[in-house]
Amino acid sequence: MILKSVLLISVLFCGGSGVLFSQENPGIGKGEKPNILWITCEDISPYLESYGFEQAYTPNLDKLAKKSIQFSHAYANAPVCAVARATILSGMYASTTGTHQMRSRVQLPEEIPAYPKLLREEGYYCTNNSKKDYNSNYETDPTIWDESSSKAHYKNRRPGQPFFADFYNTVTHESQLSEDRIRHYVESGQIPASPRIDPKEIVLPPYHPDLPEIRNDWARFHDLITLMDKMTGVLLQELEDEGLAENTIIFFYADHGGQLSRSKRFIFNVGTQVPMMVHIPNKWKHLSSKSDLSIDESLVSFVDLAPTLLSLAGIDIPDIMQGNNFLDAKTKKPFVHFYRDRMGERYDFSRAVTDGEFYFIRNFMPHKPLGRDSRYGFEVQANWRAWEAYYDEGKANNLQSKFFEPKEAAELFNSNKDPWHVDNLVADNTFQDRVDQLSDELDAWMIQTRDVGLIPEPMFHDLTGDGKEFGTIYEFAQSKEDYPIAEVLEIAKLSSLGASTHLSDYLAAMDHKNPIIRFWGIYGVFQVRSTAKSVQRKLKESIATDPIAANRILAAQALGVSGDKDKSFDAIWKEVTQTDNGYVFLFGLNAFQYSHTDDRLTLEDWRKFGEQQFKEGDEGTFFGYGQRIIKDAIALYPTRRIVD
C-alpha cells in the first residue's frame, strides 16, 4: 500500500495560447470544439490497480487508464477539498488569492478568473454536478455555471453545443466511512457485508498503530473505492450510449489525497498525491504533445488544470493564471509547492516544496500538534478515535506519538525512500545543502506569489473592511508598501524557531508599524515563554494599545504561558465576548486553550459562547467551526485534553 515515490516538476507563472498545434484534422468541422468531461472523486491517493496497488479492484478505471495518459505524479496543491477547488477554479494558488483557509468567504476582485466563465464565453455549456465550496464570493456567483446542482447534466445543452461537465463523486469522502454510512452501503447491497480485503492483509503505514479499528477502516476505504469505480463506469457508459465518446476528452482525478488519519488535511505525500488520467480520443490527439497511452512521470498539480482545460478548448490562458498546460511536453519545471492553513477550527500555517526527490516542509506554527487539529475526522471515523485513545493511554511508540505532539519547525523527507514521510532528515548534516536549496526556493516562491498565508485571517477585516469598500485581501497583498512580504517572511521564519536567543528580535518586531510584523513578533515571544517581568510588561502593553484584535489576543495568549494567567484570561474573555467577527471569535477560543486558561471557563461560559452571533459571512454563521471547539469543551468538561 506504500505510495510510489514522487517526482515533481514546478508550477511557475505561465501565460500562453490555447491549442498547441495548428495541425489540421480533416475530421474536425470548422469552429468545432471538443467536449470535456471531468470525473472527480474525493479523498483518495493513487490506490488503483493501474497505479500498482495490488489489492485494488477498480476495473472501470483500469480500462480507462489503458487508453489514457496516466500521470504517476499528480498533486493537489492543498490537502483539503475547498482550498483545492479554489485553486482549480482560478488556475491560481489559493495562497495568492486569499482562498487558502478551509471554508471562508473572502471577496475576490473581478480580475481573478474562473475557468467556467471563460468556457461559457466561448460557447461551452458548463455544468457542475454538484460540489462548489470555493472559499469565496464565487461560491454564490450565478454567472460561473450554466447549471450547478445534483441534476446538472450535459444532456441539457442546446443541440450541437460543446460541453464541459464536472461530475463529482462523493462516495469516497471521509464522512462515508462512518458507521452509519457503511451500514447503509451494506444494507443497500453496494458493498459486501464483510470487507473485500481481509483487514489482516492490510499493510499499515508505519505511523498507524496496529489496531482493529484502523485495519477495518482501511479495508472499508477500499470497498468505497471499488464502489466509486463502479459509479465511474456508469458515467463512462452513459457517454458511450449518447454517442459522444469519440468527441469527448475525459479527465479523472481525486480532489486530494486521503482519507484516513494523517492523510487528508496534512501536507505529506498521502495528503496531496492523487490519481489522474486523461483520455484524448483520436479526433483530438493533436491537442496534446504528450505521448498517448503512456505512464507520464512529469509532475502536474491542480494549479495547472484550468490552463490545460483552456488550451484544449482553444482559449488563450490569462496571464494572471499561475499554472501551465501539462499536456504540453515542453513544460518542464524544477519544483512544486504546497500550502496548508486553517483546516477547520484550528489555525495553522505550513508550506512545502519538492524538487522531485526531496520534500521540504516549513511549519510556521510548530507548537500546534497535527492530531489535535480539526475534530471532524474523530467524529466520522473510528480509526481517528482509536489512535487518539491509544496515544492517551501511553501505548503509542515514538513515531505513532508524533501526530499528537508539537511539530518540528522544518522537515525534510526523501520521498523515494520514505514515501510515508516519517523520517525527518533536517538534522542530518549530510542533507544540509538540500535543506538550504529548498528553503531558499520556498522563500522565493512565497515572495513571488505574494503568499497571503503570512497575514492572520482574523486581521483580514482590519486591513480590507468587507473586501468591497477598501479592496480585497488579494489586492491588499499586491501592495509592496502595505505588505512588505520579504520582511514579514523573515520575522515569521525567525519566530517559528521560538529561540530564546532571538527574544530581543521578537520584542523589537512588536514595536513595528506594520501590524502583520507585530503579530509574528508576538508569536515569537509566545514560543519562548519567558516569565521575565519585562516581557510580561511588553505583552500587557500590546494588549492595552494594539489596534488589531488578532494581535491583542495573541499577546494575551503569550501572557498566559509567560506567568500571568489572570491578565491573560481577562484579556481573551473581553475579546471573545465583545467581538461580532466570527474569525476573531474563533481565534479567541483557540487562545483560551493555548494559553492554558480555559480551565477557568465554566460549563455555562461555554454554552453562552455557543449562542453568540456574528456578521453575515463570518465563520460562526456559515460553518460553525467555533461550535466544534465549544462542543468538545462541553463534552470533555472539566477535563482539558484537546490542547495539552
FIPAPA-891825 format. One line per 8 residues: number of its first residue (from 1); their letters; for each residue x, y, z negated of C-alpha. Coordinates in steps of 0.05 Angstrom, whole numbers, plus 5000, padded with zeros to 4 digits. Example, Ala and Ser with C-alpha at 12.3 -4.5 7.8 and 13.67 -1.06 7.14 Angstrom:
BEGIN
1) AS) 5246/4910/4844 ~ 5273/4979/4857 $
This chain:
BEGIN
1) MILKSVLL) 5000/5000/5000 ~ 5060/5046/4995 ~ 5056/5102/5045 ~ 5103/5104/5103 ~ 5159/5154/5099 ~ 5145/5224/5123 ~ 5179/5262/5179 ~ 5154/5333/5182 $
9) ISVLFCGG) 5162/5390/5231 ~ 5143/5461/5215 ~ 5082/5503/5227 ~ 5110/5572/5241 ~ 5078/5631/5275 ~ 5054/5619/5346 ~ 5014/5654/5399 ~ 5004/5625/5467 $
17) SGVLFSQE) 4958/5610/5524 ~ 4904/5559/5530 ~ 4910/5500/5576 ~ 4981/5475/5581 ~ 4986/5458/5654 ~ 4959/5483/5720 ~ 4957/5413/5749 ~ 4893/5405/5789 $
25) NPGIGKGE) 4848/5345/5776 ~ 4800/5333/5834 ~ 4751/5300/5785 ~ 4740/5366/5748 ~ 4689/5415/5773 ~ 4702/5489/5777 ~ 4697/5520/5708 ~ 4685/5453/5675 $
33) KPNILWIT) 4710/5444/5605 ~ 4719/5381/5562 ~ 4672/5363/5506 ~ 4707/5356/5439 ~ 4684/5311/5383 ~ 4715/5314/5314 ~ 4701/5257/5266 ~ 4725/5277/5197 $
41) CEDISPYL) 4725/5234/5135 ~ 4742/5252/5064 ~ 4796/5236/5013 ~ 4838/5182/5047 ~ 4911/5174/5061 ~ 4931/5130/5121 ~ 4901/5067/5092 ~ 4881/5039/5161 $
49) ESYGFEQA) 4904/4976/5195 ~ 4931/5016/5254 ~ 4977/5052/5205 ~ 5005/4986/5180 ~ 4963/4977/5118 ~ 4956/4902/5120 ~ 4896/4895/5074 ~ 4854/4945/5113 $
57) YTPNLDKL) 4793/4924/5152 ~ 4779/4982/5200 ~ 4763/4951/5268 ~ 4730/5012/5299 ~ 4786/5059/5283 ~ 4838/5008/5303 ~ 4803/5003/5371 ~ 4803/5079/5377 $
65) AKKSIQFS) 4877/5081/5357 ~ 4895/5034/5415 ~ 4871/5086/5465 ~ 4894/5147/5427 ~ 4956/5186/5407 ~ 4964/5166/5334 ~ 5001/5215/5291 ~ 5042/5179/5238 $
73) HAYANAPV) 5059/5243/5200 ~ 4997/5286/5197 ~ 4985/5330/5136 ~ 4934/5375/5103 ~ 4970/5439/5081 ~ 4930/5435/5017 ~ 4909/5372/4979 ~ 4836/5392/4969 $
81) CAVARATI) 4776/5400/5014 ~ 4753/5473/5013 ~ 4824/5501/5018 ~ 4840/5452/5074 ~ 4777/5472/5112 ~ 4792/5546/5104 ~ 4859/5532/5137 ~ 4828/5492/5193 $
89) LSGMYAST) 4774/5544/5207 ~ 4821/5602/5217 ~ 4885/5569/5242 ~ 4918/5609/5186 ~ 4948/5589/5119 ~ 4897/5596/5064 ~ 4953/5625/5022 ~ 4957/5682/5073 $
97) TGTHQMRS) 4882/5696/5079 ~ 4868/5691/5004 ~ 4825/5628/5011 ~ 4874/5585/4972 ~ 4836/5577/4907 ~ 4787/5518/4904 ~ 4718/5546/4917 ~ 4719/5622/4916 $
105) RVQLPEEI) 4681/5677/4950 ~ 4735/5723/4977 ~ 4717/5773/5031 ~ 4754/5765/5097 ~ 4765/5821/5147 ~ 4736/5812/5217 ~ 4805/5802/5246 ~ 4811/5733/5213 $
113) PAYPKLLR) 4790/5684/5268 ~ 4742/5626/5263 ~ 4751/5576/5319 ~ 4677/5560/5329 ~ 4663/5633/5344 ~ 4717/5634/5397 ~ 4690/5570/5428 ~ 4619/5597/5428 $
121) EEGYYCTN) 4643/5660/5464 ~ 4668/5614/5520 ~ 4602/5578/5527 ~ 4612/5519/5479 ~ 4554/5492/5438 ~ 4584/5485/5368 ~ 4554/5440/5314 ~ 4575/5422/5244 $
129) NSKKDYNS) 4545/5361/5210 ~ 4548/5387/5159 ~ 4601/5409/5108 ~ 4626/5481/5106 ~ 4657/5503/5040 ~ 4704/5556/5069 ~ 4723/5594/5005 ~ 4700/5660/5034 $
137) NYETDPTI) 4642/5700/5062 ~ 4649/5657/5125 ~ 4610/5605/5085 ~ 4546/5642/5099 ~ 4564/5675/5166 ~ 4508/5656/5214 ~ 4550/5670/5276 ~ 4601/5615/5265 $
145) WDESSSKA) 4559/5555/5286 ~ 4501/5542/5334 ~ 4478/5490/5284 ~ 4505/5471/5215 ~ 4462/5420/5178 ~ 4453/5346/5168 ~ 4412/5347/5233 ~ 4462/5386/5275 $
153) HYKNRRPG) 4479/5348/5339 ~ 4509/5359/5407 ~ 4445/5329/5437 ~ 4410/5396/5422 ~ 4453/5435/5472 ~ 4430/5461/5539 ~ 4437/5412/5598 ~ 4508/5412/5622 $
161) QPFFADFY) 4534/5456/5566 ~ 4602/5435/5538 ~ 4601/5420/5464 ~ 4645/5419/5403 ~ 4616/5375/5349 ~ 4644/5360/5280 ~ 4613/5301/5243 ~ 4634/5299/5170 $
169) NTVTHESQ) 4631/5231/5137 ~ 4627/5237/5061 ~ 4624/5163/5042 ~ 4698/5162/5021 ~ 4692/5224/4978 ~ 4717/5213/4907 ~ 4646/5221/4879 ~ 4625/5158/4917 $
177) LSEDRIRH) 4669/5116/4872 ~ 4625/5129/4812 ~ 4589/5070/4781 ~ 4521/5094/4806 ~ 4543/5104/4878 ~ 4579/5037/4882 ~ 4516/5004/4855 ~ 4476/5039/4909 $
185) YVESGQIP) 4522/5015/4964 ~ 4520/4944/4938 ~ 4444/4942/4929 ~ 4434/4971/4999 ~ 4480/4918/5029 ~ 4531/4969/5054 ~ 4589/4939/5015 ~ 4597/4869/4985 $
193) ASPRIDPK) 4576/4852/4914 ~ 4648/4837/4897 ~ 4706/4877/4926 ~ 4731/4851/4993 ~ 4803/4855/4968 ~ 4815/4818/4904 ~ 4835/4872/4854 ~ 4891/4826/4830 $
201) EIVLPPYH) 4922/4832/4900 ~ 4925/4908/4900 ~ 4996/4936/4899 ~ 4991/4993/4849 ~ 5030/5058/4854 ~ 5086/5058/4802 ~ 5053/5115/4764 ~ 4988/5077/4753 $
209) PDLPEIRN) 4986/5031/4692 ~ 4962/4960/4707 ~ 4891/4966/4681 ~ 4827/4931/4706 ~ 4791/4997/4718 ~ 4848/5022/4762 ~ 4853/4958/4802 ~ 4778/4955/4812 $
217) DWARFHDL) 4773/5027/4835 ~ 4829/5016/4885 ~ 4793/4955/4913 ~ 4726/4991/4917 ~ 4760/5050/4951 ~ 4780/5004/5008 ~ 4708/4978/5012 ~ 4686/5050/5023 $
225) ITLMDKMT) 4739/5060/5077 ~ 4712/4999/5113 ~ 4642/5028/5108 ~ 4667/5094/5135 ~ 4698/5056/5194 ~ 4631/5024/5209 ~ 4597/5092/5209 ~ 4651/5119/5255 $
233) GVLLQELE) 4636/5062/5302 ~ 4564/5085/5305 ~ 4585/5155/5327 ~ 4632/5128/5379 ~ 4579/5081/5407 ~ 4529/5138/5409 ~ 4577/5177/5453 ~ 4583/5117/5500 $
241) DEGLAENT) 4507/5108/5502 ~ 4498/5181/5521 ~ 4547/5172/5579 ~ 4594/5225/5551 ~ 4655/5184/5532 ~ 4694/5199/5596 ~ 4686/5273/5587 ~ 4698/5279/5512 $
249) IIFFYADH) 4764/5287/5474 ~ 4759/5254/5406 ~ 4796/5273/5342 ~ 4793/5230/5279 ~ 4826/5253/5214 ~ 4815/5257/5139 ~ 4807/5324/5104 ~ 4866/5309/5057 $
257) GGQLSRSK) 4897/5250/5021 ~ 4869/5214/4962 ~ 4825/5196/4927 ~ 4845/5164/4861 ~ 4881/5199/4803 ~ 4945/5236/4821 ~ 4927/5240/4895 ~ 4872/5288/4916 $
265) RFIFNVGT) 4886/5358/4888 ~ 4960/5344/4878 ~ 5015/5367/4924 ~ 5051/5300/4931 ~ 5051/5256/4994 ~ 4990/5217/4972 ~ 4950/5282/4965 ~ 4969/5312/5033 $
273) QVPMMVHI) 4985/5257/5083 ~ 4926/5237/5126 ~ 4909/5192/5185 ~ 4900/5229/5251 ~ 4888/5205/5322 ~ 4869/5240/5386 ~ 4837/5204/5445 ~ 4841/5241/5511 $
281) PNKWKHLS) 4802/5208/5568 ~ 4837/5201/5636 ~ 4799/5260/5665 ~ 4832/5308/5616 ~ 4902/5277/5607 ~ 4934/5338/5639 ~ 4915/5379/5578 ~ 4969/5346/5536 $
289) SKSDLSID) 5042/5335/5550 ~ 5045/5282/5495 ~ 5052/5210/5516 ~ 4984/5178/5511 ~ 4971/5111/5476 ~ 5030/5122/5431 ~ 5052/5130/5359 ~ 5074/5202/5354 $
297) ESLVSFVD) 5123/5215/5297 ~ 5124/5291/5303 ~ 5093/5329/5247 ~ 5025/5361/5251 ~ 4986/5398/5197 ~ 4918/5429/5191 ~ 4940/5499/5209 ~ 4954/5470/5278 $
305) LAPTLLSL) 4884/5443/5291 ~ 4850/5507/5313 ~ 4906/5527/5362 ~ 4906/5457/5391 ~ 4830/5458/5399 ~ 4830/5526/5433 ~ 4885/5503/5481 ~ 4843/5443/5502 $
313) AGIDIPDI) 4785/5489/5515 ~ 4827/5536/5558 ~ 4823/5593/5508 ~ 4881/5638/5490 ~ 4907/5627/5420 ~ 4901/5692/5379 ~ 4968/5720/5359 ~ 4946/5723/5286 $
321) MQGNNFLD) 4939/5647/5282 ~ 4998/5614/5248 ~ 4995/5544/5277 ~ 5017/5511/5341 ~ 4986/5468/5395 ~ 5011/5400/5371 ~ 4993/5367/5438 ~ 5049/5406/5470 $
329) AKTKKPFV) 5111/5362/5470 ~ 5155/5424/5468 ~ 5132/5442/5398 ~ 5189/5423/5352 ~ 5195/5455/5284 ~ 5241/5441/5224 ~ 5194/5450/5165 ~ 5123/5442/5140 $
337) HFYRDRMG) 5095/5480/5080 ~ 5041/5464/5028 ~ 5002/5501/4974 ~ 4966/5483/4910 ~ 4929/5534/4867 ~ 4867/5532/4824 ~ 4836/5464/4836 ~ 4775/5475/4794 $
345) ERYDFSRA) 4772/5503/4724 ~ 4847/5504/4712 ~ 4892/5558/4742 ~ 4957/5531/4770 ~ 5006/5550/4825 ~ 5054/5505/4864 ~ 5086/5510/4933 ~ 5123/5456/4973 $
353) VTDGEFYF) 5164/5447/5036 ~ 5193/5388/5071 ~ 5246/5380/5124 ~ 5223/5311/5144 ~ 5263/5271/5095 ~ 5265/5312/5031 ~ 5204/5344/4999 ~ 5215/5403/4952 $
361) IRNFMPHK) 5162/5428/4903 ~ 5166/5491/4861 ~ 5118/5494/4802 ~ 5108/5566/4783 ~ 5066/5547/4721 ~ 5102/5485/4695 ~ 5070/5488/4626 ~ 5005/5462/4656 $
369) PLGRDSRY) 5001/5385/4658 ~ 4970/5357/4722 ~ 4930/5306/4684 ~ 4896/5359/4641 ~ 4874/5395/4705 ~ 4804/5393/4735 ~ 4759/5345/4697 ~ 4717/5325/4757 $
377) GFEVQANW) 4757/5262/4771 ~ 4746/5240/4699 ~ 4671/5249/4708 ~ 4664/5206/4770 ~ 4719/5153/4768 ~ 4736/5100/4717 ~ 4810/5099/4736 ~ 4820/5171/4711 $
385) RAWEAYYD) 4787/5156/4644 ~ 4824/5090/4634 ~ 4891/5122/4649 ~ 4879/5181/4602 ~ 4857/5135/4545 ~ 4918/5091/4557 ~ 4962/5152/4550 ~ 4925/5180/4490 $
393) EGKANNLQ) 4935/5113/4455 ~ 5010/5119/4465 ~ 5015/5058/4511 ~ 5039/5092/4575 ~ 5112/5088/4596 ~ 5153/5150/4613 ~ 5132/5150/4686 ~ 5059/5139/4671 $
401) SKFFEPKE) 5061/5194/4618 ~ 5088/5249/4663 ~ 5019/5262/4692 ~ 4994/5286/4625 ~ 5055/5327/4605 ~ 5084/5394/4626 ~ 5114/5395/4696 ~ 5186/5409/4716 $
409) AAELFNSN) 5196/5477/4749 ~ 5226/5445/4811 ~ 5221/5376/4842 ~ 5257/5342/4900 ~ 5237/5276/4928 ~ 5266/5232/4983 ~ 5202/5214/5020 ~ 5236/5158/5060 $
417) KDPWHVDN) 5259/5121/4998 ~ 5207/5146/4949 ~ 5140/5157/4985 ~ 5101/5158/4919 ~ 5144/5218/4896 ~ 5163/5193/4827 ~ 5239/5202/4826 ~ 5257/5275/4818 $
425) LVADNTFQ) 5326/5288/4847 ~ 5333/5362/4828 ~ 5382/5348/4771 ~ 5426/5304/4814 ~ 5485/5346/4837 ~ 5490/5303/4899 ~ 5429/5338/4927 ~ 5443/5410/4905 $
433) DRVDQLSD) 5455/5434/4977 ~ 5389/5405/4998 ~ 5353/5438/4939 ~ 5384/5505/4957 ~ 5366/5498/5030 ~ 5294/5480/5018 ~ 5286/5531/4962 ~ 5311/5586/5008 $
441) ELDAWMIQ) 5265/5562/5064 ~ 5205/5562/5017 ~ 5222/5633/4995 ~ 5228/5657/5067 ~ 5161/5626/5086 ~ 5124/5655/5026 ~ 5151/5724/5042 ~ 5139/5718/5117 $
449) TRDVGLIP) 5067/5694/5108 ~ 5054/5744/5052 ~ 5032/5689/5004 ~ 4973/5715/4963 ~ 4983/5660/4911 ~ 5030/5704/4872 ~ 4971/5751/4856 ~ 4929/5725/4798 $
457) EPMFHDLT) 4857/5711/4821 ~ 4826/5748/4761 ~ 4864/5810/4786 ~ 4833/5809/4856 ~ 4774/5854/4838 ~ 4820/5905/4805 ~ 4861/5910/4869 ~ 4805/5908/4921 $
465) GDGKEFGT) 4738/5922/4887 ~ 4687/5878/4920 ~ 4731/5868/4981 ~ 4687/5913/5023 ~ 4695/5984/4996 ~ 4770/5981/4984 ~ 4791/5926/5032 ~ 4801/5852/5024 $
473) IYEFAQSK) 4856/5815/4986 ~ 4886/5796/5054 ~ 4890/5869/5074 ~ 4919/5888/5006 ~ 4973/5836/5013 ~ 4995/5865/5080 ~ 5017/5929/5046 ~ 5091/5928/5030 $
481) EDYPIAEV) 5081/5984/4981 ~ 5024/5953/4942 ~ 5051/5883/4947 ~ 5127/5881/4946 ~ 5126/5806/4954 ~ 5201/5793/4953 ~ 5206/5829/4886 ~ 5145/5793/4859 $
489) LEIAKLSS) 5171/5726/4881 ~ 5238/5738/4847 ~ 5207/5751/4779 ~ 5156/5695/4788 ~ 5211/5644/4801 ~ 5251/5670/4742 ~ 5191/5668/4696 ~ 5175/5596/4716 $
497) LGASTHLS) 5241/5576/4684 ~ 5219/5604/4617 ~ 5292/5612/4596 ~ 5307/5650/4532 ~ 5369/5677/4566 ~ 5323/5716/4613 ~ 5278/5744/4558 ~ 5304/5814/4569 $
505) DYLAAMDH) 5286/5808/4643 ~ 5215/5786/4626 ~ 5206/5843/4577 ~ 5232/5893/4627 ~ 5183/5867/4680 ~ 5126/5881/4631 ~ 5141/5955/4639 ~ 5137/5954/4716 $
513) KNPIIRFW) 5087/6000/4750 ~ 5063/5942/4793 ~ 5010/5900/4755 ~ 5030/5835/4791 ~ 5102/5841/4768 ~ 5077/5857/4698 ~ 5036/5793/4700 ~ 5096/5750/4716 $
521) GIYGVFQV) 5138/5785/4663 ~ 5086/5768/4611 ~ 5084/5696/4636 ~ 5159/5691/4625 ~ 5151/5715/4553 ~ 5096/5663/4543 ~ 5143/5609/4568 ~ 5198/5630/4519 $
529) RSTAKSVQ) 5151/5631/4459 ~ 5195/5676/4419 ~ 5170/5694/4349 ~ 5213/5757/4344 ~ 5175/5817/4317 ~ 5199/5859/4375 ~ 5168/5810/4424 ~ 5102/5810/4386 $
537) RKLKESIA) 5101/5886/4387 ~ 5112/5886/4462 ~ 5055/5837/4473 ~ 5008/5877/4429 ~ 5026/5939/4468 ~ 5005/5904/4533 ~ 4940/5881/4501 ~ 4925/5952/4480 $
545) TDPIAANR) 4946/5991/4542 ~ 4949/5949/4605 ~ 4890/5969/4650 ~ 4886/5899/4681 ~ 4845/5846/4645 ~ 4887/5788/4670 ~ 4949/5819/4640 ~ 4916/5834/4574 $
553) ILAAQALG) 4891/5762/4569 ~ 4958/5732/4587 ~ 4992/5777/4536 ~ 4943/5753/4483 ~ 4956/5681/4504 ~ 5031/5693/4496 ~ 5020/5725/4428 ~ 4983/5662/4404 $
561) VSGDKDKS) 5045/5619/4415 ~ 5092/5674/4391 ~ 5068/5676/4319 ~ 5005/5719/4314 ~ 4944/5676/4327 ~ 4897/5725/4292 ~ 4910/5782/4341 ~ 4913/5733/4398 $
569) FDAIWKEV) 4845/5704/4384 ~ 4812/5772/4373 ~ 4840/5799/4439 ~ 4818/5739/4480 ~ 4750/5739/4447 ~ 4739/5812/4466 ~ 4757/5799/4539 ~ 4715/5737/4546 $
577) TQTDNGYV) 4653/5764/4513 ~ 4653/5832/4546 ~ 4670/5815/4619 ~ 4619/5808/4675 ~ 4673/5779/4721 ~ 4669/5703/4727 ~ 4743/5696/4744 ~ 4765/5737/4684 $
585) FLFGLNAF) 4718/5695/4641 ~ 4749/5630/4667 ~ 4819/5657/4656 ~ 4800/5676/4584 ~ 4772/5606/4569 ~ 4838/5577/4592 ~ 4875/5627/4548 ~ 4838/5605/4485 $
593) QYSHTDDR) 4864/5535/4497 ~ 4934/5551/4520 ~ 4944/5599/4462 ~ 4922/5544/4415 ~ 4870/5589/4384 ~ 4808/5551/4409 ~ 4803/5513/4343 ~ 4775/5578/4315 $
601) LTLEDWRK) 4715/5575/4361 ~ 4652/5545/4331 ~ 4604/5499/4368 ~ 4556/5558/4372 ~ 4610/5601/4404 ~ 4620/5551/4460 ~ 4545/5546/4470 ~ 4539/5622/4476 $
609) FGEQQFKE) 4595/5622/4527 ~ 4552/5576/4569 ~ 4497/5628/4571 ~ 4539/5685/4598 ~ 4521/5715/4666 ~ 4566/5744/4719 ~ 4563/5787/4781 ~ 4535/5751/4842 $
617) GDEGTFFG) 4591/5718/4879 ~ 4635/5705/4819 ~ 4658/5636/4797 ~ 4610/5627/4739 ~ 4549/5637/4783 ~ 4565/5594/4843 ~ 4605/5534/4818 ~ 4606/5536/4742 $
625) YGQRIIKD) 4678/5517/4734 ~ 4677/5554/4668 ~ 4619/5509/4649 ~ 4664/5448/4655 ~ 4711/5475/4602 ~ 4651/5492/4558 ~ 4621/5423/4569 ~ 4685/5388/4550 $
633) AIALYPTR) 4696/5432/4489 ~ 4626/5417/4464 ~ 4633/5343/4477 ~ 4700/5339/4441 ~ 4685/5388/4385 ~ 4721/5396/4337 ~ 4776/5354/4369 ~ 4823/5392/4415 $
641) RIVD) 4856/5346/4466 ~ 4844/5374/4536 ~ 4902/5422/4525 ~ 4953/5399/4473 $
